[in-house]
């Protein structure tokens, strides 16, 4: 029987202290009983994992462990932990050691995306709850495996982008909530066309392009390059492939679209009510892509079976006239919630707010309710990104079957859905 | 640089292809030529060009692929990118349906190329390409490299991706006398049932954990009943832990596959045992999930039993799994167990019913809102809000008075159903409920409640009164305008703002003029007029602006003016900023909004004026960012000084980078100097900010374009004769005037209208007698320009100096041209003696203008087209002798008072975009 100290505490608590309300239920900066305190470990502390947003530790969830394949990252994360929390964090080189650590409840995956799928699946099988950075997975197939493993093991999963439930939505100058009310009200009509463009307040970070003609370099002593690559095909080391610049390579991520695509499109998927489905078509207009280094694109158009569209306007695309963020047959909304429907704020105020979402991840871990952006919704918005990446690589329009979650009539595109991994890594 | 390399590469290949029998396309190009042509154009910038080039490359067949693959060199030895684009492009291209014949050729070429290639990384690259387009026939190609240490991974991945490779893989596995992780993974990926016996042998032999893990995984994916024991034992031996080889997951995979294939009996029996064998919640959850899925008759009982489990994660997983088959009956069964569960489990059930919107169970849920357990109460409130209905509404309204008022209120805000009547009725309940209901009524804009809300303004309960005041802004319409104004006149403290908010909202539905009229009327009679200023400003009409500008209460009026939405405010705010330094920052901050919304060609000037008023760094930065958005090249000159101030440096750097990126190669040395400074600013930050590092790279790329511009240098003879360069391709330092529309671009002075400037470009120096030489090209039909000579600045050179006509005179729009207007004429004085025939648009023409005393000679493309004497041409009468404006002595019949100027500037006299000048030089005589 594999009961560890923490399981024991929780089981004992449940059996003997039934009538005591856990303090976290009431919220606020009150004392949290040790048995209610969760712990987390972060894998990947070179970039976002070491940011002030994630490198946190509080009464509800303590940071106890960190993991990185770069010794310098690991050392500086431990040092940061000492300074910030006055604690010595457990430091791991190999992510499975962190996942297996019985003192870790939540595995926070902040590695480059080519590792997300494997780590999420394995964390689920190890009985851990999961906080995963965007983009959720690097391929559609890996996303499917994550969905299966999280559900099968009864885990709580958070994909980390948040605009569907909080914060002003980038350059749009509004939160998503009033947009959701407006869309649901039917005032704009149907189907809707959403344009994500510089003209509507969204910049695509096209500096995430890879470099061609990389020459081999010696691997720095502090980096376990083989483990950094993990499931990705072996390619001779060049610093530009790794830390800070990895997004420019197909083997690890998806360029500017991989970086911001899920941030920008996940809220749109929510707005359009497409959390359980996918488009039937993706069209791309882009310069030819290099087989290793990711380049730019001008325009990507997704079409759902009901005619709703998501349009991404990228580098070198000249928008014509004033571009609405959402356009329907009966009205348009521009940046800053400028709307062609008269008196729109009062009209939507009369309607109920959107259904409340479970936005407190720690609470979800306790109550075992699904998080607002769980693995299913996260899978579908990651699939928006990943299906466009397939179309970019093939440089052609692709058709998709939302039921089967496969491309239609394009065998090469389907080979990009499930990409074999470098042994011994598998998912 | 790229092209040079390609030529070299193509050159190297020539011996390979010459002499042999050759493919030639319809343009009589050999394979090598087709490839060289394609390489020069790759990467294809448009889908159309991509399709065209890839079609051509695909047509070169296996030979073409071999030839291209032969160009790959070891990465350390040179750039491979052009060839990689070509190979990868054609491989992806032929995978589209309808291109099967070409695909066969490409596959063959790749297979031969892998064999011929001697560089391992390049071989791996070629195998990865084959992996994209392979068919069963290629399995043998991959097979060759399965034992190659470097290529084994690429080979096996290729086999996995290739449909129909099963036989080859099966052979490989059966003939391997020891377990091979890579092959086990391949078996797993392909689900090779045939290799189960081998895998079982491998399981017995596996010596280390990674091998065990791979073999167990493969058994989970390919095995049948025969593998049950092995995996069950392995899972037990690892105590059902994820470590050391994840056997439990493999075991569960096997069970699920068996069940899927119809052997539910074995699967269910094993799952039941597994569920009992461990305390690990996730493993038990997985075992239960399988049972719930396949043991359809026992589902309800299994779920209800799970709900009594003490482990919350397990209960949660059970409920989540039940979503796959739940219906109203199951919801009722689950709700029926509520009384037998502890509060935590009840909470889970209520959360579940709520997430399912289980309307039939609302009667079970609402009583729980009154539970003594906080978590359960909160869950019941959320569920009631989600489910909706009258009973839920009543209960939630009652809950507004109590510990969970906030949760009840938020449930009501999103309540699934109609709440208006219920909330209005709630205004008659306890003060706590009244307060919460007032907030909701305001949020939902329930104007029908206004009468009742006004009554509550008189409430003795201070908190109720405050809530009623607060609610007014949500519910008031113009019907309440009068009473609200009365309240505003009498109000004090915070309430003033609240009544103003209510009035604004009521007015918002009216036309601006009506708003203004209504507000003005009350304002005239108001004891405290400033209270109406914000209302006046909301109307936004010009009269409101004027009233506020004239208002005696200056400060309050200024604050109100800042909120006005009216494009005319740009000027108003600019003037206010000029008048009162204390207002400058606030006024200019707002000014930026209006300028940014103005027509594109007005913006740069607007921001320039704003910056000249020297606002604070924060406002400067706002303007610099706004300037960046104009993408207007002339803005760079305005932005440049801000690169030197640490407080504005980064906004300026970003702006310069943004603008230069939108106008690549344009702007000459002004832009180059600004980019260099911006690059240094970013470089100083690159260590701590990765985006800054990218910015440095981006700027370097932009600068490279300017560095590549050839600088014009005088030919030896002209240098010896004493010519002076006026424009060398990059620098406009010898010029002044309209540098907005005359822009250095890729070595030329390009005339464009896109930046909205006006006027002409002049030499700074004045010239009398001279030889002026230059080249020009039209890039659109009908361009009209001119060379002003001996002219003052800022006047019409044709009359106040001289204009040597520059005109694309054969464009159809000029069919009625007068002869003194054709190209090369001294405008209005001496018509050109020859009609120049210009080449196609884009053709460069050379021109020389020689001005010596009264004699003007114009030579175009080596041919003298005008040689005449201006004094003789008008018989000395450049102006009419009778002082009138009709001059019979000039060919255009007009006065030319500047014709006999001794000296003056040389000017480029723009009349619209579409002409380029280059290599401008002059010799003074």
Interface residues (C-beta under 8 A of the other chain):
Chain A: X1 X2 X3 X7 X11 X14 X15 X18 X21 X22 X25 X26 X47 X96 X99 X100 X122 X124 X125 X126 X127 X149 X151 X152 X153 X154 X155 X156 X207 X208 X212 X213 X214 X215 X216 X233 X234 X235 X236 X244 X245 X284 X285 X286 X287 X288 X289 X290 X291 X292 X295 X343 X346 X349 X350 X352 X353 X354 X355 X356 X366 X367 X368 X369 X370 X393 X394 X395 X396 X409 X410 X411 X412 X415 X419 X420 X421 X422 X423 X424 X426
Chain B: X42 X43 X44 X45 X46 X47 X50 X75 X76 X79 X80 X81 X84 X85 X87 X88 X89 X92 X93 X95 X96 X97 X121 X124 X125 X128 X129 X131 X132 X133 X153 X154 X156 X157 X160 X161 X163 X181 X182 X185 X188 X189 X210 X213 X214 X217 X239 X240 X241 X242 X243 X246 X248 X249 X252 X278 X279 X280 X281 X282 X283 X285 X286 X289 X310 X311 X312 X313 X314 X315 X316 X317 X318 X319 X320 X321 X342 X343 X344 X347 X348 X351 X355 X373 X374 X375 X378 X379 X382 X385 X386 X410 X411 X413 X414 X415 X416 X417 X419 X443 X444 X445 X446 X474 X505 X508 X509 X690 X691 X693 X694 X695 X697 X698
